[in-house]
Amino acid sequence: MAVTGPISHVVIMVQENHTTDNYFRSMAAFGANVANRWPTSPNPPKSDQPHDRHAYYRWLTKKITGAHVQFDTVKDLPFYAWLAARGAFIENHCAGYGTNSTPNHLLIVGGQTPTLRNPPPGQAPPLWDMPSLPGLAADHGLSWKAYTGSSGYPVEFYQQLKGSPNIVRSADIITDAQSRTLPALSMVWHDSPYDEHPPANVSNGMDAIWQIVDAVVKAGAWESTVFMLTWDDWGGYDDHVVTPNVETSLDGVQLAYGPRVPLLMFGGRVRPGIDHRWSWHPSIPKTAIDLLGLPKLGVPRIDGDKGLADLVDLSGSPELNPAPPAHGTKITQPVPPKPAPTPAPVPPPPIAKPTTVGPIVLRDGSALPPPDDVPLR
């Protein structure tokens, strides 16, 4: 299956543990609905605060605020500040579920998770035969690679993908871009400290992302590539926006949407600006499916999502955005409008009643029970 149209590559990059308010106070000057007067976080942050399902429940019920701090975006994350201001800043993107890493990574890869927690240490890694975005690409003759840390996390949890030669190390995406062998679908994860997981220095993770983008630009693929950069979960950081309750766990506690986490879309054909719609992690694979011309995955959360492909100009007209600054060069930030636009908070979508999390669809048509391994009440 060949990719047709102006988009030849979709690159999905997943970093760790930050909310929209925590990372992008710089976007307040452009009219985004973000806090911008909270205390400034040191970089590197002092600690990794609790952010599992139990911590989320305490935050959701206002027993805790989480870490009520913000990074200085322009100082600590200048490349991200530039991308947010020049590309599409999806200000109401949410973690798939209100919990920690693994469930949210699985929602990005395939729209489902059989677990609401990270796999217990010291045990054999889980293996599930669930549909996935890379598996869908493979089934339809589309090139793909998962550029991961040393463990192959999280794609090694998928039976169809485990052991694939297309699971390679994070830095290989730079080599592939330089040799002009970038696949149609790339999914990227980093080992610590380049994943920005506290207490890592977040500037180092930003630099790793910058190097990837720079390699694609220098290979002449800026105009034909759509990048989606997000963060897996809230990381125990506060965010001031209450997210819609669209899906609950079996014990009746909000699962989705989780807290807001950043999502940046950029590339030569991405329409710039602040996008106010509600989206969540299953919107990311749906967008890739639409841009790459793939059929449905067979997972309702993804197949029924509207995605964000409308942010990309597929008309073949000249690029909408100039390429970002070359890696290691001085970044001149876009000048915000004066006066700053008033933020435009959007109400939650009308939902008569949230759905209860359902069974996990497997590739053979059978199902696993709904995730229920973190009881709260």
N, C-alpha and C positions, 0 to 999 in steps of 0.2 A: 504494500500500500504506500503510495507516494503522497507526500504532503503537497497540496496545491495551494496557490495563493501566495500572498506576500509574507506569511509567517512560516519560517522553516524550522525554528527552534523555540521551545518553551523550556525555561530554566526555573525550577522551583527550589528556593533556598530556605532552609528552616534553621533558625537559631533558637536560643533558649531563654525563657524565664523573664519576660518584661512586659508590662502593660503599656498601653498607648500613652496614658498620662505620664508614666515613669520615664518614657524615652523621648517624647516628642513635644516638649514644652515650646520648642522653636516654632511649631506650626500655629501657635496662638496668634502670632503676628500676621498670619495669612488668613485668619478667620476660622480656623479649625476649633472644634469643641473639645479643647484640651485644657487641663489646669496649667497654670504657669507661675504660681506664686508659692508652691510648696517648698520645703527645705531642700537644698541641693545635696544629692548623694555624693559621697566621695567615690573616686574611681582609682583603684578597684573598690567595689563595695566591701563593707566590713564582714558580711556573713551571707550565708545562704539561708533565708528564712523558711519556715515550714510552708509548704504549698500543695500538700496532698489533698485528698477528698475531705478529710476531717478539718483541715485548716480552711479550705474553701467554705465549708458549712458554717464555721465560726464567723468568717468574713461576710458570708451571705446574710446571716442572721444578726449582723452588726455587733457580735461579741468582740471582734477585733477590727482594726482598720487595715491591717497589713502594714507593710513598710510604706509610710506616707512621705515618700521622698521622690525627687526627680533628678535625672542626670542633666547636666548642662549640654544640650544637644550640640550646639555649635562648637563648643570647646572639646568635648569628649568624643563626639560622633559626627564630625563635620561632613563626611561623605554621605551619611544617612540624612543629615539635615538638607543637603543639596538635593538628594534623590526625592525626598518627600516634597520639597518645594517645587521641583521641576517636573516630576512625574505625577502619577495618580496616587493620592493619599486617601486610602479607604478608612475613614475615621471611625466607622462603627463596625469594623471587623472584630469578630469574637473568637476566642478559643472554642473549639468544638464542644468540649465538656468542661465543667467546673471541677477540675482535679489537676493532677500533675502530668508528667511528660508522656509516658508510653501511650495512654489512651488517645491523646491529642495527635501524636505522630501517626498512629494507625488511622485516625480520621482523615488525615491529609493524604495518606497513601491509598486508602481504600474505602473511606466513609463509614467504617464500622470498627468497634472494639469489643472483644469478649471480656475485657477487664477494665476496672476503674482505678487501677493502681499500677505502679511499676512492678515488674517481675521481682519476686523476692531474691535477694543475693544468695549465692551459694547453691542455687537450684539450676537444673538444666533449663536453657531458654525455652519458652513456649513455641509451639509450631501450629499454625492454623492454616487450613486450606481455603482462605477467603479470596474473593476477587480483589484485584488491585489495579491501580492505574498503570504501573509498568507491565503487569501481566496482560492488560487489555491492549497496550501498544504491541507487545510481542505477538499476541494472538492475531493481530491484523497487519503484521509485517512492517511495523514501524520501529525504527531504531530507538533504543533507550539505554541509559546507564543510570545506576544509583551510585553516586559518589559519596561514600560514607566514611566514618571513622573506622578504627581497626577491627571492631566487632561486627561490622555489617548492620548495625542497628539503624533503623528498625525493620529494614526489608528482609532480614534473615528470619523474621517471624512468619513469613509467608511461604507455604510449602512450594508453590509454583516458582518462587524466586530464589529460595535458599540454595546456595552453592553456585549460582549463576556466574559465569565469567563477566557478566555485565555489572556486577557489584565490585567496584574498585575503590581506591582511596580518594579522599577529598581533593588532594592536590592534582589528581589526574585530569580534572576538568580543565585546568589551565593548559596542560600539555595537549589535550585534545583540541582545545580552541586554537592554540598556536599552530597545530598541524592541520587545521580546518577539517577535523573529523568529528566535530561536535554532533551528537545524535539529535534526533528530533525532540526527544524528551530527556531532560536531565533533572535529577533530583539530588540535592546536595545537603549533607549534614557534616558537621565537624566534631572532632574530639575536643575535649577541654585542652587548653584554655580558649580555643578559637570559636567555641560555640556560644560564648558570652554568658554561660551559666555562672551565677555568683559562686565564689568570690573572684571570678576572673576579671582581668582588666578588659572592659568592654571595647576599648579602642583597638585591641589586638584582633578581636573578632570582626570588627568593622573593616579592618585592614585586609583580612582574609577574603571578605566579600568583595572589597574594592579590587583586589588582584584578579578575581574571577571575571568581574565585569570588564575590567581593563583588557584582559586577554581576548574577550569576545569582541570588544570594540576594535582592537588592533588587528583582529582577523577579518575585519570588514563586515561583521555580522550584526552590528547594532540595529540596523533598519529591519532586519528579518528575524529578530529575536524579541520575545516577550519574557521579561523577568518578573517573577513574583517572589518577594522576600517577606517572610513572616517569622513569628516567634511562637513556640509551641504552646506555652501556657503562661499564666499570670506570674508565676515565680514568687508568690507571696507579696507582691507589690500592689498597692492600692490603685484604684481607678474610680473616678467620681460618677461614671455613667452606670445606671442600672440597666442591665441587659434583659431582653425579652425572655420570658419563661415559655419555651416551646416544647420542651421534652423533659420528663422527670425520670428519676430512678424508680425502681420497684417500691422503694419506701416513701415515695411521694416528694422527694427533694429535687429541686431544679438541677438538671444536668446541663441542658442547653437552653439558651446560649451560655457559654462560660464567660468570664470577664473579657473585656476588650483587650486585644493584643494588636500590635501594629501589622498592617499589610500594606506594602508598597508595590505598585506595578509600574514598570518603566521599560523603556525601549523606544526605538525610533518612531514606532507607530502607535504608541500609547497616548491617549488623550490626557493632557495634564489637568490638574485641578483637584480640589477636595471633593471626594465622593461621599455622600451622606447616607447611602442606603445601608441596611443591615445585611451583613454576610457572616459566614462562619467557615471553619476549616473545610467542610465538604464542598464549599464554593470553589476552592482552589483546584482540586482535580476536575470538577465540572468545567471550569474555565479552560483548562488544558485540553480536555476532551473536545470542547467546541472549537478551539483554535486549531487543533490538529486533525479535525474531521473524523474523529473516532465515533463508533456507535455507543449505545448505552452500556453501562457497566453491569447493570443488574442489581444495583444497590439503591434502594429508594431514596436515601438521603442525598445521594449524588445525582441520580437520574431526575429527581424532581426539583432540583435546585436550579435557579435561573442563571447562576454563574455571573461572571464579570467580563465576558468576551466583548460586550458592547463598548468597553473602554478602549478597544483596539480598532484602529481604522484599517479595514481590509479592502479598501477601494483601490489600492495601488497608487494613491496620490503620494507626493513627496513626504518625507518623514516630518512628523509633527514636533519632534524634540531633538535638539542637538545632543551629541554624545557628551557624557560627563567628563570632568577633568581627568587627565591621565594619572595613573597611580603614582603617588609620591609627590605630586605637584601641589602648589599652593591652591587652595580652594577659595574662590570668591563666591560668597553666598548670594543667592538671588535677593533682590531688594524687596521687602514686603511693601504692600500698598499703604498709603497714608491718607486718611486714618485707617487703622486695621478694620477689616470687615467684621461685622457682628457675627458671632457663631450662630449656626443654624441647627440647633438640636432637633432631631426628628423623633416623633413618638414611636413607641414600639408598635410593630404590626398588630392589627386586631386579631386576637386569638381567643376563641370561645373557651377553650380548655386545652392545656398542654397535653400532648400525647405521652403515654408511658413507653419507656424504652422497650423495643421489641427484640425478637430473636435475631441471631447472627446468620446471615445468608452465606452458605458455602458454595463452592464452585460446582459441586455435583448436584445442587438443588436441595440438599438437606439443610438442616439448621442446627445451631447451637442455642442453648438457653440465653436469655438476656443477661448482660453483665450484672452481677449482684454480689461482688466479693468485697465491698466496703459498706457494710450496714451502718447506718447513722443513728437510727432510733429503734 
